[in-house]
Amino acid sequence: MTSTLQTGFSIAVAAYLLIRMEKRLDELAIAINNLEKGVAKYFGEM
């Protein structure tokens, strides 16, 4: 019983952290794309 609860809790925590990380990774990808556009515009490569 205790082992099952510990495993379930671990899975719940891991899922929560992965969902939060996915949002942050999406935001990071958008920021990198914006930076790439800014650098290209600054150096006139577009």
Jmol script that loads the backbone (N, CA, C; Angstrom):
load data "model"
ATOM      1  N   MET A   1       0.831  -1.195   0.000  1.00  0.00           N
ATOM      2  CA  MET A   1       0.000   0.000   0.000  1.00  0.00           C
ATOM      3  C   MET A   1       0.875   1.260   0.000  1.00  0.00           C
ATOM      4  N   THR A   2       1.835   1.299   0.886  1.00  0.00           N
ATOM      5  CA  THR A   2       2.702   2.468   0.983  1.00  0.00           C
ATOM      6  C   THR A   2       3.527   2.632  -0.289  1.00  0.00           C
ATOM      7  N   SER A   3       3.998   1.530  -0.829  1.00  0.00           N
ATOM      8  CA  SER A   3       4.782   1.575  -2.060  1.00  0.00           C
ATOM      9  C   SER A   3       3.951   2.134  -3.215  1.00  0.00           C
ATOM     10  N   THR A   4       2.697   1.743  -3.280  1.00  0.00           N
ATOM     11  CA  THR A   4       1.811   2.229  -4.336  1.00  0.00           C
ATOM     12  C   THR A   4       1.586   3.732  -4.197  1.00  0.00           C
ATOM     13  N   LEU A   5       1.403   4.197  -2.973  1.00  0.00           N
ATOM     14  CA  LEU A   5       1.192   5.631  -2.746  1.00  0.00           C
ATOM     15  C   LEU A   5       2.444   6.429  -3.104  1.00  0.00           C
ATOM     16  N   GLN A   6       3.609   5.904  -2.756  1.00  0.00           N
ATOM     17  CA  GLN A   6       4.854   6.597  -3.075  1.00  0.00           C
ATOM     18  C   GLN A   6       5.063   6.671  -4.578  1.00  0.00           C
ATOM     19  N   THR A   7       4.761   5.571  -5.281  1.00  0.00           N
ATOM     20  CA  THR A   7       4.908   5.548  -6.728  1.00  0.00           C
ATOM     21  C   THR A   7       3.929   6.507  -7.380  1.00  0.00           C
ATOM     22  N   GLY A   8       2.690   6.505  -6.930  1.00  0.00           N
ATOM     23  CA  GLY A   8       1.683   7.418  -7.474  1.00  0.00           C
ATOM     24  C   GLY A   8       2.051   8.873  -7.240  1.00  0.00           C
ATOM     25  N   PHE A   9       2.534   9.168  -6.053  1.00  0.00           N
ATOM     26  CA  PHE A   9       2.943  10.539  -5.745  1.00  0.00           C
ATOM     27  C   PHE A   9       4.114  10.958  -6.624  1.00  0.00           C
ATOM     28  N   SER A  10       5.081  10.062  -6.816  1.00  0.00           N
ATOM     29  CA  SER A  10       6.237  10.371  -7.661  1.00  0.00           C
ATOM     30  C   SER A  10       5.809  10.645  -9.099  1.00  0.00           C
ATOM     31  N   ILE A  11       4.896   9.843  -9.600  1.00  0.00           N
ATOM     32  CA  ILE A  11       4.402  10.041 -10.964  1.00  0.00           C
ATOM     33  C   ILE A  11       3.663  11.365 -11.079  1.00  0.00           C
ATOM     34  N   ALA A  12       2.863  11.707 -10.088  1.00  0.00           N
ATOM     35  CA  ALA A  12       2.118  12.971 -10.110  1.00  0.00           C
ATOM     36  C   ALA A  12       3.076  14.165 -10.097  1.00  0.00           C
ATOM     37  N   VAL A  13       4.099  14.110  -9.282  1.00  0.00           N
ATOM     38  CA  VAL A  13       5.078  15.204  -9.207  1.00  0.00           C
ATOM     39  C   VAL A  13       5.831  15.325 -10.533  1.00  0.00           C
ATOM     40  N   ALA A  14       6.233  14.196 -11.097  1.00  0.00           N
ATOM     41  CA  ALA A  14       6.955  14.221 -12.367  1.00  0.00           C
ATOM     42  C   ALA A  14       6.085  14.794 -13.480  1.00  0.00           C
ATOM     43  N   ALA A  15       4.816  14.406 -13.528  1.00  0.00           N
ATOM     44  CA  ALA A  15       3.909  14.932 -14.548  1.00  0.00           C
ATOM     45  C   ALA A  15       3.727  16.435 -14.386  1.00  0.00           C
ATOM     46  N   TYR A  16       3.557  16.895 -13.159  1.00  0.00           N
ATOM     47  CA  TYR A  16       3.401  18.322 -12.895  1.00  0.00           C
ATOM     48  C   TYR A  16       4.628  19.108 -13.361  1.00  0.00           C
ATOM     49  N   LEU A  17       5.801  18.606 -13.031  1.00  0.00           N
ATOM     50  CA  LEU A  17       7.028  19.300 -13.416  1.00  0.00           C
ATOM     51  C   LEU A  17       7.220  19.298 -14.930  1.00  0.00           C
ATOM     52  N   LEU A  18       6.887  18.198 -15.595  1.00  0.00           N
ATOM     53  CA  LEU A  18       7.016  18.142 -17.053  1.00  0.00           C
ATOM     54  C   LEU A  18       6.076  19.125 -17.731  1.00  0.00           C
ATOM     55  N   ILE A  19       4.873  19.257 -17.223  1.00  0.00           N
ATOM     56  CA  ILE A  19       3.920  20.214 -17.796  1.00  0.00           C
ATOM     57  C   ILE A  19       4.440  21.636 -17.632  1.00  0.00           C
ATOM     58  N   ARG A  20       4.939  21.953 -16.460  1.00  0.00           N
ATOM     59  CA  ARG A  20       5.500  23.296 -16.235  1.00  0.00           C
ATOM     60  C   ARG A  20       6.716  23.536 -17.122  1.00  0.00           C
ATOM     61  N   MET A  21       7.575  22.527 -17.269  1.00  0.00           N
ATOM     62  CA  MET A  21       8.773  22.667 -18.084  1.00  0.00           C
ATOM     63  C   MET A  21       8.406  22.862 -19.554  1.00  0.00           C
ATOM     64  N   GLU A  22       7.368  22.181 -20.011  1.00  0.00           N
ATOM     65  CA  GLU A  22       6.946  22.310 -21.404  1.00  0.00           C
ATOM     66  C   GLU A  22       6.537  23.751 -21.707  1.00  0.00           C
ATOM     67  N   LYS A  23       5.814  24.372 -20.790  1.00  0.00           N
ATOM     68  CA  LYS A  23       5.416  25.771 -20.988  1.00  0.00           C
ATOM     69  C   LYS A  23       6.650  26.666 -21.064  1.00  0.00           C
ATOM     70  N   ARG A  24       7.589  26.443 -20.179  1.00  0.00           N
ATOM     71  CA  ARG A  24       8.813  27.253 -20.180  1.00  0.00           C
ATOM     72  C   ARG A  24       9.618  27.042 -21.457  1.00  0.00           C
ATOM     73  N   LEU A  25       9.670  25.805 -21.944  1.00  0.00           N
ATOM     74  CA  LEU A  25      10.408  25.523 -23.175  1.00  0.00           C
ATOM     75  C   LEU A  25       9.753  26.209 -24.371  1.00  0.00           C
ATOM     76  N   ASP A  26       8.423  26.245 -24.398  1.00  0.00           N
ATOM     77  CA  ASP A  26       7.728  26.956 -25.470  1.00  0.00           C
ATOM     78  C   ASP A  26       8.058  28.445 -25.430  1.00  0.00           C
ATOM     79  N   GLU A  27       8.062  29.025 -24.229  1.00  0.00           N
ATOM     80  CA  GLU A  27       8.411  30.434 -24.080  1.00  0.00           C
ATOM     81  C   GLU A  27       9.859  30.688 -24.496  1.00  0.00           C
ATOM     82  N   LEU A  28      10.743  29.776 -24.154  1.00  0.00           N
ATOM     83  CA  LEU A  28      12.150  29.904 -24.531  1.00  0.00           C
ATOM     84  C   LEU A  28      12.316  29.843 -26.043  1.00  0.00           C
ATOM     85  N   ALA A  29      11.593  28.945 -26.704  1.00  0.00           N
ATOM     86  CA  ALA A  29      11.666  28.842 -28.164  1.00  0.00           C
ATOM     87  C   ALA A  29      11.197  30.133 -28.820  1.00  0.00           C
ATOM     88  N   ILE A  30      10.136  30.736 -28.303  1.00  0.00           N
ATOM     89  CA  ILE A  30       9.641  32.005 -28.843  1.00  0.00           C
ATOM     90  C   ILE A  30      10.687  33.100 -28.647  1.00  0.00           C
ATOM     91  N   ALA A  31      11.307  33.140 -27.477  1.00  0.00           N
ATOM     92  CA  ALA A  31      12.329  34.149 -27.200  1.00  0.00           C
ATOM     93  C   ALA A  31      13.538  33.981 -28.116  1.00  0.00           C
ATOM     94  N   ILE A  32      13.946  32.747 -28.362  1.00  0.00           N
ATOM     95  CA  ILE A  32      15.084  32.500 -29.252  1.00  0.00           C
ATOM     96  C   ILE A  32      14.748  32.926 -30.671  1.00  0.00           C
ATOM     97  N   ASN A  33      13.533  32.641 -31.130  1.00  0.00           N
ATOM     98  CA  ASN A  33      13.124  33.066 -32.473  1.00  0.00           C
ATOM     99  C   ASN A  33      13.114  34.588 -32.584  1.00  0.00           C
ATOM    100  N   ASN A  34      12.626  35.262 -31.540  1.00  0.00           N
ATOM    101  CA  ASN A  34      12.624  36.728 -31.552  1.00  0.00           C
ATOM    102  C   ASN A  34      14.046  37.274 -31.567  1.00  0.00           C
ATOM    103  N   LEU A  35      14.928  36.652 -30.812  1.00  0.00           N
ATOM    104  CA  LEU A  35      16.321  37.080 -30.784  1.00  0.00           C
ATOM    105  C   LEU A  35      16.964  36.884 -32.153  1.00  0.00           C
ATOM    106  N   GLU A  36      16.678  35.755 -32.771  1.00  0.00           N
ATOM    107  CA  GLU A  36      17.228  35.474 -34.102  1.00  0.00           C
ATOM    108  C   GLU A  36      16.770  36.537 -35.106  1.00  0.00           C
ATOM    109  N   LYS A  37      15.498  36.896 -35.058  1.00  0.00           N
ATOM    110  CA  LYS A  37      14.981  37.930 -35.967  1.00  0.00           C
ATOM    111  C   LYS A  37      15.638  39.275 -35.690  1.00  0.00           C
ATOM    112  N   GLY A  38      15.823  39.607 -34.420  1.00  0.00           N
ATOM    113  CA  GLY A  38      16.452  40.865 -34.052  1.00  0.00           C
ATOM    114  C   GLY A  38      17.895  40.945 -34.523  1.00  0.00           C
ATOM    115  N   VAL A  39      18.639  39.866 -34.341  1.00  0.00           N
ATOM    116  CA  VAL A  39      20.036  39.838 -34.766  1.00  0.00           C
ATOM    117  C   VAL A  39      20.120  39.935 -36.280  1.00  0.00           C
ATOM    118  N   ALA A  40      19.251  39.206 -36.985  1.00  0.00           N
ATOM    119  CA  ALA A  40      19.261  39.248 -38.448  1.00  0.00           C
ATOM    120  C   ALA A  40      18.914  40.647 -38.934  1.00  0.00           C
ATOM    121  N   LYS A  41      17.973  41.289 -38.282  1.00  0.00           N
ATOM    122  CA  LYS A  41      17.597  42.644 -38.683  1.00  0.00           C
ATOM    123  C   LYS A  41      18.748  43.619 -38.415  1.00  0.00           C
ATOM    124  N   TYR A  42      19.409  43.451 -37.279  1.00  0.00           N
ATOM    125  CA  TYR A  42      20.520  44.335 -36.920  1.00  0.00           C
ATOM    126  C   TYR A  42      21.659  44.222 -37.910  1.00  0.00           C
ATOM    127  N   PHE A  43      21.954  43.007 -38.337  1.00  0.00           N
ATOM    128  CA  PHE A  43      23.061  42.797 -39.255  1.00  0.00           C
ATOM    129  C   PHE A  43      22.608  42.816 -40.709  1.00  0.00           C
ATOM    130  N   GLY A  44      21.315  43.022 -40.964  1.00  0.00           N
ATOM    131  CA  GLY A  44      20.801  43.173 -42.310  1.00  0.00           C
ATOM    132  C   GLY A  44      20.834  41.904 -43.128  1.00  0.00           C
ATOM    133  N   GLU A  45      20.645  40.761 -42.491  1.00  0.00           N
ATOM    134  CA  GLU A  45      20.699  39.499 -43.216  1.00  0.00           C
ATOM    135  C   GLU A  45      19.341  39.052 -43.749  1.00  0.00           C
ATOM    136  N   MET A  46      18.290  39.759 -43.430  1.00  0.00           N
ATOM    137  CA  MET A  46      16.974  39.332 -43.893  1.00  0.00           C
ATOM    138  C   MET A  46      16.595  40.051 -45.145  1.00  0.00           C
TER     139      MET A  46
END
end "model"
wireframe off; spacefill off
backbone 0.3
color backbone group
